[in-house]
């Protein structure tokens, strides 16, 4: 499969994305957790370039191979903290938007809000949204893993 677009990204879009990343970084959430969020949403959406990129950034932030290999099954493993589990559950609920999906329930929200302040929640929500944004672009243009970043 070959990518549908080979041209450079619109420079205004690049600037906007840089501002979004700055806002995410200002939220005070551990980079490892942000990488796990990016990885889990990208796994759900089947976005190979984002899966590839999130693993690389997670490793740079000090994430372990064991945890990275188990993000897809985080509920069934002992490798994640309650805080991380709450963020991963929010990620899944916010990413899986389909007919009849429950979405982010009050229970999910209350659990994640018990672990993070509003600034951190804003950063996590923006990370989820931005990841889904990239996932959809990459799926549309058939971007390939390892060729984007």
Secondary structure by P-SEA (a helix, b strand, c coil): ccccccccccaaaaaaaaaaaaaaaaccccaaaaaaaaaaaaaaaccaaaaaaaaaaaaaacccaaaaaccccccccccccaaaaaaaaaaaaaaccccccccccaaaaaaaaacccaaaaaaaaaaaaaaaaaaaaaaaacccccccc
